[in-house]
Amino acid sequence: MIKWIFILLAVAAIAALLGFGSISGLALTGAKVLIGIVLVLFLLVLFGVISILD
């Protein structure tokens, strides 16, 4: 999932440099959503709600 975040951030940066604002905004929004999902999953694992060591 981290790989997809970096891909979307790269697409957003390249699209912004080429002047495609709407594509850049869409890719950036997708990256933000994935970052939120990763953060929530990390916090759930950190606090032991999701146990990965069973």
PyMOL commands that set and color helices and strands:
alter all, ss='L'
color gray80, all
select helices_A, chain A and resi 2-18+21-46
alter helices_A, ss='H'
color red, helices_A
deselect
rebuild
show_as cartoon
